[in-house]
Amino acid sequence: MSSTKDPCISLCKFNDDICLGCGRSKREIKAWKKLDKDGKSTVLAEAALRLIKLGSAGRRKKK
């Protein structure tokens, strides 16, 4: 079981297919729980690049 935390920040606004809160696609959001640690790391890296490209800062959940 992976310990990578879900990057959802409960700001679910989409630009095309990409969430402006976390940077993931709808498909990636649906598949998140089934991904292994490497898969999640890949999604997180791609999501960060998408947020930069969209000009959205995103944000982390407060602890």
mmCIF file of the N, C-alpha and C atoms, coordinates in Angstrom:
data_MODEL
# 
_entry.id   MODEL 
# 
loop_
_atom_site.group_PDB 
_atom_site.id 
_atom_site.type_symbol 
_atom_site.label_atom_id 
_atom_site.label_alt_id 
_atom_site.label_comp_id 
_atom_site.label_asym_id 
_atom_site.label_entity_id 
_atom_site.label_seq_id 
_atom_site.pdbx_PDB_ins_code 
_atom_site.Cartn_x 
_atom_site.Cartn_y 
_atom_site.Cartn_z 
_atom_site.occupancy 
_atom_site.B_iso_or_equiv 
_atom_site.pdbx_formal_charge 
_atom_site.auth_seq_id 
_atom_site.auth_comp_id 
_atom_site.auth_asym_id 
_atom_site.auth_atom_id 
_atom_site.pdbx_PDB_model_num 
ATOM 1   N N  . MET A 1 1  ? 0.856   -1.188 0.000   1.00 0.00 ? 1  MET A N  1 
ATOM 2   C CA . MET A 1 1  ? 0.000   0.000  0.000   1.00 0.00 ? 1  MET A CA 1 
ATOM 3   C C  . MET A 1 1  ? 0.888   1.233  0.000   1.00 0.00 ? 1  MET A C  1 
ATOM 4   N N  . SER A 1 2  ? 0.561   2.188  -0.816  1.00 0.00 ? 2  SER A N  1 
ATOM 5   C CA . SER A 1 2  ? 1.351   3.401  -0.958  1.00 0.00 ? 2  SER A CA 1 
ATOM 6   C C  . SER A 1 2  ? 1.008   4.418  0.125   1.00 0.00 ? 2  SER A C  1 
ATOM 7   N N  . SER A 1 3  ? 2.022   5.197  0.532   1.00 0.00 ? 3  SER A N  1 
ATOM 8   C CA . SER A 1 3  ? 1.786   6.215  1.544   1.00 0.00 ? 3  SER A CA 1 
ATOM 9   C C  . SER A 1 3  ? 1.711   7.617  0.945   1.00 0.00 ? 3  SER A C  1 
ATOM 10  N N  . THR A 1 4  ? 1.750   7.728  -0.377  1.00 0.00 ? 4  THR A N  1 
ATOM 11  C CA . THR A 1 4  ? 1.645   9.017  -1.029  1.00 0.00 ? 4  THR A CA 1 
ATOM 12  C C  . THR A 1 4  ? 0.246   9.571  -0.814  1.00 0.00 ? 4  THR A C  1 
ATOM 13  N N  . LYS A 1 5  ? 0.175   10.785 -0.262  1.00 0.00 ? 5  LYS A N  1 
ATOM 14  C CA . LYS A 1 5  ? -1.119  11.364 0.073   1.00 0.00 ? 5  LYS A CA 1 
ATOM 15  C C  . LYS A 1 5  ? -1.817  11.925 -1.156  1.00 0.00 ? 5  LYS A C  1 
ATOM 16  N N  . ASP A 1 6  ? -3.120  11.875 -1.115  1.00 0.00 ? 6  ASP A N  1 
ATOM 17  C CA . ASP A 1 6  ? -3.957  12.418 -2.175  1.00 0.00 ? 6  ASP A CA 1 
ATOM 18  C C  . ASP A 1 6  ? -3.745  13.941 -2.230  1.00 0.00 ? 6  ASP A C  1 
ATOM 19  N N  . PRO A 1 7  ? -3.423  14.486 -3.400  1.00 0.00 ? 7  PRO A N  1 
ATOM 20  C CA . PRO A 1 7  ? -3.153  15.919 -3.515  1.00 0.00 ? 7  PRO A CA 1 
ATOM 21  C C  . PRO A 1 7  ? -4.407  16.796 -3.605  1.00 0.00 ? 7  PRO A C  1 
ATOM 22  N N  . CYS A 1 8  ? -5.582  16.193 -3.490  1.00 0.00 ? 8  CYS A N  1 
ATOM 23  C CA . CYS A 1 8  ? -6.827  16.957 -3.592  1.00 0.00 ? 8  CYS A CA 1 
ATOM 24  C C  . CYS A 1 8  ? -6.882  18.029 -2.504  1.00 0.00 ? 8  CYS A C  1 
ATOM 25  N N  . ILE A 1 9  ? -7.246  19.256 -2.904  1.00 0.00 ? 9  ILE A N  1 
ATOM 26  C CA . ILE A 1 9  ? -7.375  20.357 -1.952  1.00 0.00 ? 9  ILE A CA 1 
ATOM 27  C C  . ILE A 1 9  ? -8.814  20.856 -1.891  1.00 0.00 ? 9  ILE A C  1 
ATOM 28  N N  . SER A 1 10 ? -9.723  20.073 -2.429  1.00 0.00 ? 10 SER A N  1 
ATOM 29  C CA . SER A 1 10 ? -11.155 20.405 -2.447  1.00 0.00 ? 10 SER A CA 1 
ATOM 30  C C  . SER A 1 10 ? -11.448 21.703 -3.179  1.00 0.00 ? 10 SER A C  1 
ATOM 31  N N  . LEU A 1 11 ? -10.688 21.959 -4.222  1.00 0.00 ? 11 LEU A N  1 
ATOM 32  C CA . LEU A 1 11 ? -10.915 23.091 -5.110  1.00 0.00 ? 11 LEU A CA 1 
ATOM 33  C C  . LEU A 1 11 ? -11.082 22.495 -6.502  1.00 0.00 ? 11 LEU A C  1 
ATOM 34  N N  . CYS A 1 12 ? -12.215 21.909 -6.740  1.00 0.00 ? 12 CYS A N  1 
ATOM 35  C CA . CYS A 1 12 ? -12.443 21.144 -7.960  1.00 0.00 ? 12 CYS A CA 1 
ATOM 36  C C  . CYS A 1 12 ? -13.046 22.022 -9.055  1.00 0.00 ? 12 CYS A C  1 
ATOM 37  N N  . LYS A 1 13 ? -12.193 22.822 -9.660  1.00 0.00 ? 13 LYS A N  1 
ATOM 38  C CA . LYS A 1 13 ? -12.574 23.612 -10.829 1.00 0.00 ? 13 LYS A CA 1 
ATOM 39  C C  . LYS A 1 13 ? -11.721 23.098 -11.968 1.00 0.00 ? 13 LYS A C  1 
ATOM 40  N N  . PHE A 1 14 ? -12.355 22.872 -13.116 1.00 0.00 ? 14 PHE A N  1 
ATOM 41  C CA . PHE A 1 14 ? -11.640 22.273 -14.228 1.00 0.00 ? 14 PHE A CA 1 
ATOM 42  C C  . PHE A 1 14 ? -11.483 23.237 -15.399 1.00 0.00 ? 14 PHE A C  1 
ATOM 43  N N  . ASN A 1 15 ? -10.310 23.204 -16.001 1.00 0.00 ? 15 ASN A N  1 
ATOM 44  C CA . ASN A 1 15 ? -10.017 23.894 -17.250 1.00 0.00 ? 15 ASN A CA 1 
ATOM 45  C C  . ASN A 1 15 ? -9.819  22.761 -18.245 1.00 0.00 ? 15 ASN A C  1 
ATOM 46  N N  . ASP A 1 16 ? -10.767 22.581 -19.124 1.00 0.00 ? 16 ASP A N  1 
ATOM 47  C CA . ASP A 1 16 ? -10.822 21.400 -19.988 1.00 0.00 ? 16 ASP A CA 1 
ATOM 48  C C  . ASP A 1 16 ? -10.928 20.180 -19.086 1.00 0.00 ? 16 ASP A C  1 
ATOM 49  N N  . ASP A 1 17 ? -9.917  19.356 -19.046 1.00 0.00 ? 17 ASP A N  1 
ATOM 50  C CA . ASP A 1 17 ? -9.955  18.112 -18.278 1.00 0.00 ? 17 ASP A CA 1 
ATOM 51  C C  . ASP A 1 17 ? -9.053  18.191 -17.038 1.00 0.00 ? 17 ASP A C  1 
ATOM 52  N N  . ILE A 1 18 ? -8.450  19.342 -16.770 1.00 0.00 ? 18 ILE A N  1 
ATOM 53  C CA . ILE A 1 18 ? -7.453  19.464 -15.705 1.00 0.00 ? 18 ILE A CA 1 
ATOM 54  C C  . ILE A 1 18 ? -8.004  20.247 -14.524 1.00 0.00 ? 18 ILE A C  1 
ATOM 55  N N  . CYS A 1 19 ? -7.862  19.674 -13.332 1.00 0.00 ? 19 CYS A N  1 
ATOM 56  C CA . CYS A 1 19 ? -8.301  20.336 -12.108 1.00 0.00 ? 19 CYS A CA 1 
ATOM 57  C C  . CYS A 1 19 ? -7.330  21.474 -11.781 1.00 0.00 ? 19 CYS A C  1 
ATOM 58  N N  . LEU A 1 20 ? -7.865  22.665 -11.560 1.00 0.00 ? 20 LEU A N  1 
ATOM 59  C CA . LEU A 1 20 ? -7.031  23.820 -11.245 1.00 0.00 ? 20 LEU A CA 1 
ATOM 60  C C  . LEU A 1 20 ? -6.518  23.793 -9.812  1.00 0.00 ? 20 LEU A C  1 
ATOM 61  N N  . GLY A 1 21 ? -7.060  22.932 -8.989  1.00 0.00 ? 21 GLY A N  1 
ATOM 62  C CA . GLY A 1 21 ? -6.605  22.816 -7.606  1.00 0.00 ? 21 GLY A CA 1 
ATOM 63  C C  . GLY A 1 21 ? -5.388  21.909 -7.463  1.00 0.00 ? 21 GLY A C  1 
ATOM 64  N N  . CYS A 1 22 ? -5.453  20.731 -8.088  1.00 0.00 ? 22 CYS A N  1 
ATOM 65  C CA . CYS A 1 22 ? -4.367  19.758 -7.917  1.00 0.00 ? 22 CYS A CA 1 
ATOM 66  C C  . CYS A 1 22 ? -3.584  19.477 -9.204  1.00 0.00 ? 22 CYS A C  1 
ATOM 67  N N  . GLY A 1 23 ? -4.120  19.870 -10.356 1.00 0.00 ? 23 GLY A N  1 
ATOM 68  C CA . GLY A 1 23 ? -3.403  19.680 -11.616 1.00 0.00 ? 23 GLY A CA 1 
ATOM 69  C C  . GLY A 1 23 ? -3.597  18.328 -12.266 1.00 0.00 ? 23 GLY A C  1 
ATOM 70  N N  . ARG A 1 24 ? -4.413  17.464 -11.654 1.00 0.00 ? 24 ARG A N  1 
ATOM 71  C CA . ARG A 1 24 ? -4.619  16.139 -12.232 1.00 0.00 ? 24 ARG A CA 1 
ATOM 72  C C  . ARG A 1 24 ? -5.783  16.154 -13.225 1.00 0.00 ? 24 ARG A C  1 
ATOM 73  N N  . SER A 1 25 ? -5.740  15.206 -14.151 1.00 0.00 ? 25 SER A N  1 
ATOM 74  C CA . SER A 1 25 ? -6.860  15.041 -15.076 1.00 0.00 ? 25 SER A CA 1 
ATOM 75  C C  . SER A 1 25 ? -7.967  14.269 -14.372 1.00 0.00 ? 25 SER A C  1 
ATOM 76  N N  . LYS A 1 26 ? -9.160  14.317 -14.934 1.00 0.00 ? 26 LYS A N  1 
ATOM 77  C CA . LYS A 1 26 ? -10.274 13.567 -14.354 1.00 0.00 ? 26 LYS A CA 1 
ATOM 78  C C  . LYS A 1 26 ? -9.954  12.078 -14.303 1.00 0.00 ? 26 LYS A C  1 
ATOM 79  N N  . ARG A 1 27 ? -9.314  11.582 -15.333 1.00 0.00 ? 27 ARG A N  1 
ATOM 80  C CA . ARG A 1 27 ? -8.932  10.163 -15.377 1.00 0.00 ? 27 ARG A CA 1 
ATOM 81  C C  . ARG A 1 27 ? -7.945  9.833  -14.257 1.00 0.00 ? 27 ARG A C  1 
ATOM 82  N N  . GLU A 1 28 ? -6.965  10.714 -14.028 1.00 0.00 ? 28 GLU A N  1 
ATOM 83  C CA . GLU A 1 28 ? -5.979  10.481 -12.968 1.00 0.00 ? 28 GLU A CA 1 
ATOM 84  C C  . GLU A 1 28 ? -6.628  10.533 -11.580 1.00 0.00 ? 28 GLU A C  1 
ATOM 85  N N  . ILE A 1 29 ? -7.584  11.426 -11.417 1.00 0.00 ? 29 ILE A N  1 
ATOM 86  C CA . ILE A 1 29 ? -8.284  11.525 -10.132 1.00 0.00 ? 29 ILE A CA 1 
ATOM 87  C C  . ILE A 1 29 ? -9.037  10.227 -9.843  1.00 0.00 ? 29 ILE A C  1 
ATOM 88  N N  . LYS A 1 30 ? -9.728  9.707  -10.849 1.00 0.00 ? 30 LYS A N  1 
ATOM 89  C CA . LYS A 1 30 ? -10.486 8.463  -10.671 1.00 0.00 ? 30 LYS A CA 1 
ATOM 90  C C  . LYS A 1 30 ? -9.569  7.277  -10.383 1.00 0.00 ? 30 LYS A C  1 
ATOM 91  N N  . ALA A 1 31 ? -8.384  7.256  -10.995 1.00 0.00 ? 31 ALA A N  1 
ATOM 92  C CA . ALA A 1 31 ? -7.472  6.122  -10.862 1.00 0.00 ? 31 ALA A CA 1 
ATOM 93  C C  . ALA A 1 31 ? -6.549  6.224  -9.648  1.00 0.00 ? 31 ALA A C  1 
ATOM 94  N N  . TRP A 1 32 ? -6.541  7.347  -8.952  1.00 0.00 ? 32 TRP A N  1 
ATOM 95  C CA . TRP A 1 32 ? -5.554  7.628  -7.900  1.00 0.00 ? 32 TRP A CA 1 
ATOM 96  C C  . TRP A 1 32 ? -5.400  6.487  -6.890  1.00 0.00 ? 32 TRP A C  1 
ATOM 97  N N  . LYS A 1 33 ? -6.474  5.985  -6.343  1.00 0.00 ? 33 LYS A N  1 
ATOM 98  C CA . LYS A 1 33 ? -6.397  4.965  -5.289  1.00 0.00 ? 33 LYS A CA 1 
ATOM 99  C C  . LYS A 1 33 ? -5.800  3.644  -5.772  1.00 0.00 ? 33 LYS A C  1 
ATOM 100 N N  . LYS A 1 34 ? -5.869  3.398  -7.070  1.00 0.00 ? 34 LYS A N  1 
ATOM 101 C CA . LYS A 1 34 ? -5.362  2.143  -7.616  1.00 0.00 ? 34 LYS A CA 1 
ATOM 102 C C  . LYS A 1 34 ? -3.906  2.238  -8.060  1.00 0.00 ? 34 LYS A C  1 
ATOM 103 N N  . LEU A 1 35 ? -3.344  3.447  -8.108  1.00 0.00 ? 35 LEU A N  1 
ATOM 104 C CA . LEU A 1 35 ? -1.960  3.615  -8.554  1.00 0.00 ? 35 LEU A CA 1 
ATOM 105 C C  . LEU A 1 35 ? -0.978  3.181  -7.483  1.00 0.00 ? 35 LEU A C  1 
ATOM 106 N N  . ASP A 1 36 ? 0.172   2.640  -7.928  1.00 0.00 ? 36 ASP A N  1 
ATOM 107 C CA . ASP A 1 36 ? 1.231   2.325  -6.971  1.00 0.00 ? 36 ASP A CA 1 
ATOM 108 C C  . ASP A 1 36 ? 2.038   3.601  -6.692  1.00 0.00 ? 36 ASP A C  1 
ATOM 109 N N  . LYS A 1 37 ? 3.029   3.509  -5.832  1.00 0.00 ? 37 LYS A N  1 
ATOM 110 C CA . LYS A 1 37 ? 3.801   4.685  -5.409  1.00 0.00 ? 37 LYS A CA 1 
ATOM 111 C C  . LYS A 1 37 ? 4.466   5.380  -6.599  1.00 0.00 ? 37 LYS A C  1 
ATOM 112 N N  . ASP A 1 38 ? 5.046   4.605  -7.508  1.00 0.00 ? 38 ASP A N  1 
ATOM 113 C CA . ASP A 1 38 ? 5.690   5.193  -8.681  1.00 0.00 ? 38 ASP A CA 1 
ATOM 114 C C  . ASP A 1 38 ? 4.680   5.888  -9.587  1.00 0.00 ? 38 ASP A C  1 
ATOM 115 N N  . GLY A 1 39 ? 3.524   5.267  -9.755  1.00 0.00 ? 39 GLY A N  1 
ATOM 116 C CA . GLY A 1 39 ? 2.466   5.865  -10.571 1.00 0.00 ? 39 GLY A CA 1 
ATOM 117 C C  . GLY A 1 39 ? 2.000   7.187  -9.988  1.00 0.00 ? 39 GLY A C  1 
ATOM 118 N N  . LYS A 1 40 ? 1.832   7.221  -8.670  1.00 0.00 ? 40 LYS A N  1 
ATOM 119 C CA . LYS A 1 40 ? 1.413   8.447  -8.005  1.00 0.00 ? 40 LYS A CA 1 
ATOM 120 C C  . LYS A 1 40 ? 2.472   9.534  -8.135  1.00 0.00 ? 40 LYS A C  1 
ATOM 121 N N  . SER A 1 41 ? 3.737   9.149  -7.992  1.00 0.00 ? 41 SER A N  1 
ATOM 122 C CA . SER A 1 41 ? 4.826   10.126 -8.141  1.00 0.00 ? 41 SER A CA 1 
ATOM 123 C C  . SER A 1 41 ? 4.842   10.729 -9.538  1.00 0.00 ? 41 SER A C  1 
ATOM 124 N N  . THR A 1 42 ? 4.607   9.899  -10.538 1.00 0.00 ? 42 THR A N  1 
ATOM 125 C CA . THR A 1 42 ? 4.558   10.370 -11.922 1.00 0.00 ? 42 THR A CA 1 
ATOM 126 C C  . THR A 1 42 ? 3.406   11.345 -12.116 1.00 0.00 ? 42 THR A C  1 
ATOM 127 N N  . VAL A 1 43 ? 2.236   10.984 -11.601 1.00 0.00 ? 43 VAL A N  1 
ATOM 128 C CA . VAL A 1 43 ? 1.058   11.850 -11.722 1.00 0.00 ? 43 VAL A CA 1 
ATOM 129 C C  . VAL A 1 43 ? 1.322   13.191 -11.030 1.00 0.00 ? 43 VAL A C  1 
ATOM 130 N N  . LEU A 1 44 ? 1.921   13.157 -9.838  1.00 0.00 ? 44 LEU A N  1 
ATOM 131 C CA . LEU A 1 44 ? 2.197   14.396 -9.110  1.00 0.00 ? 44 LEU A CA 1 
ATOM 132 C C  . LEU A 1 44 ? 3.163   15.301 -9.875  1.00 0.00 ? 44 LEU A C  1 
ATOM 133 N N  . ALA A 1 45 ? 4.189   14.712 -10.483 1.00 0.00 ? 45 ALA A N  1 
ATOM 134 C CA . ALA A 1 45 ? 5.148   15.503 -11.252 1.00 0.00 ? 45 ALA A CA 1 
ATOM 135 C C  . ALA A 1 45 ? 4.482   16.129 -12.482 1.00 0.00 ? 45 ALA A C  1 
ATOM 136 N N  . GLU A 1 46 ? 3.668   15.339 -13.183 1.00 0.00 ? 46 GLU A N  1 
ATOM 137 C CA . GLU A 1 46 ? 2.968   15.857 -14.360 1.00 0.00 ? 46 GLU A CA 1 
ATOM 138 C C  . GLU A 1 46 ? 1.953   16.921 -13.966 1.00 0.00 ? 46 GLU A C  1 
ATOM 139 N N  . ALA A 1 47 ? 1.284   16.722 -12.842 1.00 0.00 ? 47 ALA A N  1 
ATOM 140 C CA . ALA A 1 47 ? 0.291   17.686 -12.364 1.00 0.00 ? 47 ALA A CA 1 
ATOM 141 C C  . ALA A 1 47 ? 0.948   19.030 -12.025 1.00 0.00 ? 47 ALA A C  1 
ATOM 142 N N  . ALA A 1 48 ? 2.117   18.978 -11.409 1.00 0.00 ? 48 ALA A N  1 
ATOM 143 C CA . ALA A 1 48 ? 2.826   20.210 -11.062 1.00 0.00 ? 48 ALA A CA 1 
ATOM 144 C C  . ALA A 1 48 ? 3.186   20.989 -12.324 1.00 0.00 ? 48 ALA A C  1 
ATOM 145 N N  . LEU A 1 49 ? 3.621   20.290 -13.363 1.00 0.00 ? 49 LEU A N  1 
ATOM 146 C CA . LEU A 1 49 ? 3.950   20.951 -14.636 1.00 0.00 ? 49 LEU A CA 1 
ATOM 147 C C  . LEU A 1 49 ? 2.707   21.558 -15.274 1.00 0.00 ? 49 LEU A C  1 
ATOM 148 N N  . ARG A 1 50 ? 1.589   20.850 -15.184 1.00 0.00 ? 50 ARG A N  1 
ATOM 149 C CA . ARG A 1 50 ? 0.342   21.379 -15.753 1.00 0.00 ? 50 ARG A CA 1 
ATOM 150 C C  . ARG A 1 50 ? -0.086  22.657 -15.042 1.00 0.00 ? 50 ARG A C  1 
ATOM 151 N N  . LEU A 1 51 ? 0.029   22.673 -13.718 1.00 0.00 ? 51 LEU A N  1 
ATOM 152 C CA . LEU A 1 51 ? -0.357  23.868 -12.967 1.00 0.00 ? 51 LEU A CA 1 
ATOM 153 C C  . LEU A 1 51 ? 0.507   25.059 -13.350 1.00 0.00 ? 51 LEU A C  1 
ATOM 154 N N  . ILE A 1 52 ? 1.790   24.821 -13.554 1.00 0.00 ? 52 ILE A N  1 
ATOM 155 C CA . ILE A 1 52 ? 2.686   25.892 -13.991 1.00 0.00 ? 52 ILE A CA 1 
ATOM 156 C C  . ILE A 1 52 ? 2.258   26.400 -15.359 1.00 0.00 ? 52 ILE A C  1 
ATOM 157 N N  . LYS A 1 53 ? 1.998   25.473 -16.264 1.00 0.00 ? 53 LYS A N  1 
ATOM 158 C CA . LYS A 1 53 ? 1.586   25.840 -17.620 1.00 0.00 ? 53 LYS A CA 1 
ATOM 159 C C  . LYS A 1 53 ? 0.273   26.627 -17.619 1.00 0.00 ? 53 LYS A C  1 
ATOM 160 N N  . LEU A 1 54 ? -0.656  26.232 -16.744 1.00 0.00 ? 54 LEU A N  1 
ATOM 161 C CA . LEU A 1 54 ? -1.943  26.921 -16.655 1.00 0.00 ? 54 LEU A CA 1 
ATOM 162 C C  . LEU A 1 54 ? -1.849  28.237 -15.886 1.00 0.00 ? 54 LEU A C  1 
ATOM 163 N N  . GLY A 1 55 ? -0.741  28.455 -15.216 1.00 0.00 ? 55 GLY A N  1 
ATOM 164 C CA . GLY A 1 55 ? -0.583  29.669 -14.415 1.00 0.00 ? 55 GLY A CA 1 
ATOM 165 C C  . GLY A 1 55 ? -1.334  29.597 -13.105 1.00 0.00 ? 55 GLY A C  1 
ATOM 166 N N  . SER A 1 56 ? -1.656  28.395 -12.680 1.00 0.00 ? 56 SER A N  1 
ATOM 167 C CA . SER A 1 56 ? -2.361  28.195 -11.421 1.00 0.00 ? 56 SER A CA 1 
ATOM 168 C C  . SER A 1 56 ? -1.362  27.738 -10.374 1.00 0.00 ? 56 SER A C  1 
ATOM 169 N N  . ALA A 1 57 ? -1.387  28.364 -9.230  1.00 0.00 ? 57 ALA A N  1 
ATOM 170 C CA . ALA A 1 57 ? -0.423  28.037 -8.190  1.00 0.00 ? 57 ALA A CA 1 
ATOM 171 C C  . ALA A 1 57 ? -0.770  26.734 -7.491  1.00 0.00 ? 57 ALA A C  1 
ATOM 172 N N  . GLY A 1 58 ? -2.062  26.386 -7.447  1.00 0.00 ? 58 GLY A N  1 
ATOM 173 C CA . GLY A 1 58 ? -2.451  25.235 -6.653  1.00 0.00 ? 58 GLY A CA 1 
ATOM 174 C C  . GLY A 1 58 ? -2.112  25.534 -5.203  1.00 0.00 ? 58 GLY A C  1 
ATOM 175 N N  . ARG A 1 59 ? -2.284  24.609 -4.334  1.00 0.00 ? 59 ARG A N  1 
ATOM 176 C CA . ARG A 1 59 ? -1.876  24.780 -2.952  1.00 0.00 ? 59 ARG A CA 1 
ATOM 177 C C  . ARG A 1 59 ? -1.959  23.451 -2.258  1.00 0.00 ? 59 ARG A C  1 
ATOM 178 N N  . ARG A 1 60 ? -1.317  23.348 -1.140  1.00 0.00 ? 60 ARG A N  1 
ATOM 179 C CA . ARG A 1 60 ? -1.320  22.109 -0.384  1.00 0.00 ? 60 ARG A CA 1 
ATOM 180 C C  . ARG A 1 60 ? -2.401  22.162 0.687   1.00 0.00 ? 60 ARG A C  1 
ATOM 181 N N  . LYS A 1 61 ? -2.851  20.993 1.093   1.00 0.00 ? 61 LYS A N  1 
ATOM 182 C CA . LYS A 1 61 ? -3.788  20.905 2.207   1.00 0.00 ? 61 LYS A CA 1 
ATOM 183 C C  . LYS A 1 61 ? -3.076  21.378 3.459   1.00 0.00 ? 61 LYS A C  1 
ATOM 184 N N  . LYS A 1 62 ? -3.808  22.064 4.306   1.00 0.00 ? 62 LYS A N  1 
ATOM 185 C CA . LYS A 1 62 ? -3.248  22.437 5.598   1.00 0.00 ? 62 LYS A CA 1 
ATOM 186 C C  . LYS A 1 62 ? -3.315  21.239 6.497   1.00 0.00 ? 62 LYS A C  1 
ATOM 187 N N  . LYS A 1 63 ? -2.291  21.043 7.315   1.00 0.00 ? 63 LYS A N  1 
ATOM 188 C CA . LYS A 1 63 ? -2.232  19.891 8.221   1.00 0.00 ? 63 LYS A CA 1 
ATOM 189 C C  . LYS A 1 63 ? -3.040  20.118 9.461   1.00 0.00 ? 63 LYS A C  1 
# 
